[in-house]
Amino acid sequence: FRCGIPVVVMGETGCGKTRLIRFMCALQAQKTGCRNMLLMKVHGGITRKDVIRKVKSAEKRAERNKGKGVQTVLFFDEANTTDAVGLIKEIMCDGRVNGQRIEGLGTDLHVIAAC
């Protein structure tokens, strides 16, 4: 996260990508007990509206966690399986949703994808 570049975890099905991200988030939040990971299980039925809704939810969660000194992670699992992959690219690389800047991205909110 420190470098500010997109993070994409790649590996075979069942190799532990999601478990790794859950573990890293749990390590960070263990003293506060707050929920700092939002998981979106992406599949062919996911629409742009679903992705936008999840980003808005992550922005709200990051704002709540900000005062606790915990960073929030939005994790797109199997990000390459939806037609909305272009929107996920815009979120991860440009820090925007439909051209609007994502609040807290890079400081309080971080986005990770797995393929």
C-alpha positions in Angstrom: 0.0 0.0 0.0 2.8 2.4 0.7 3.8 2.6 -2.9 0.3 3.5 -4.1 0.3 1.0 -6.9 -2.6 -1.4 -7.6 -2.4 -4.8 -5.9 -3.5 -7.8 -7.8 -3.0 -11.3 -6.2 -2.8 -14.1 -8.7 -2.9 -17.8 -8.3 -4.6 -21.1 -8.9 -8.1 -21.7 -7.5 -7.9 -22.8 -3.9 -4.3 -21.7 -3.3 -5.2 -19.3 -0.5 -5.5 -15.8 -2.1 -8.6 -14.8 -0.1 -7.3 -16.5 3.1 -4.1 -14.4 2.8 -6.0 -11.1 2.5 -8.3 -12.0 5.3 -5.3 -12.9 7.5 -3.5 -9.7 6.8 -6.6 -7.6 7.5 -7.2 -9.5 10.7 -3.7 -8.8 11.9 -4.2 -5.1 11.4 -7.5 -5.0 13.1 -6.9 -7.4 16.0 -6.5 -4.8 18.7 -9.5 -2.8 17.7 -11.9 -5.6 16.8 -13.3 -3.5 14.0 -14.3 -5.0 10.6 -11.8 -3.7 8.1 -12.3 -5.9 5.1 -15.1 -5.8 2.6 -15.2 -8.8 0.2 -16.9 -8.8 -3.1 -17.1 -12.2 -4.7 -17.1 -11.3 -8.3 -18.9 -13.5 -10.9 -20.5 -13.1 -14.3 -23.7 -11.8 -12.8 -22.1 -8.8 -11.0 -23.1 -5.5 -12.6 -21.6 -2.1 -12.5 -24.3 -1.0 -10.0 -23.2 -3.9 -7.7 -19.6 -2.7 -7.8 -20.5 0.9 -7.3 -22.7 0.0 -4.3 -19.8 -2.0 -2.7 -17.4 0.9 -3.2 -19.8 3.3 -1.5 -20.1 0.9 1.4 -16.3 0.6 1.6 -16.0 4.4 1.7 -18.4 4.6 4.6 -16.6 1.8 6.5 -13.2 3.5 5.9 -14.6 6.7 7.4 -15.7 4.8 10.5 -12.4 2.9 10.8 -10.3 6.1 10.3 -10.7 7.2 13.9 -9.5 3.8 15.1 -6.3 3.9 13.2 -7.2 1.0 11.0 -7.1 1.0 7.2 -10.0 -0.6 5.3 -9.6 -3.0 2.4 -12.0 -3.6 -0.4 -11.2 -7.0 -1.9 -12.5 -8.0 -5.4 -12.2 -11.8 -5.5 -12.1 -13.3 -9.0 -12.2 -9.7 -10.4 -11.6 -10.9 -14.0 -14.9 -12.8 -14.2 -17.3 -9.9 -14.8 -18.2 -7.6 -17.6 -17.6 -4.8 -15.1 -13.9 -5.4 -15.1 -13.3 -2.0 -16.8 -14.9 -0.3 -13.8 -12.7 -2.3 -11.4 -9.7 -1.1 -13.4 -11.0 2.5 -13.1 -11.3 2.0 -9.3 -7.9 0.4 -8.8 -5.8 2.4 -11.3 -7.5 5.7 -11.5 -9.0 5.9 -8.0 -12.4 6.9 -9.5 -15.9 5.5 -10.0 -17.6 6.9 -13.1 -15.2 9.8 -13.0 -15.7 10.7 -9.4 -12.8 10.5 -6.9 -13.1 7.7 -4.3 -13.0 9.3 -0.8 -10.1 8.1 1.3 -8.5 5.9 -1.4 -4.8 5.4 -0.8 -4.9 6.6 2.8 -7.8 5.0 4.7 -9.2 2.8 2.0 -7.2 0.3 -0.2 -8.4 -1.9 -3.0 -7.1 -5.4 -3.8 -8.1 -7.7 -6.6 -7.5 -11.4 -7.1 -7.6 -13.3 -10.4 
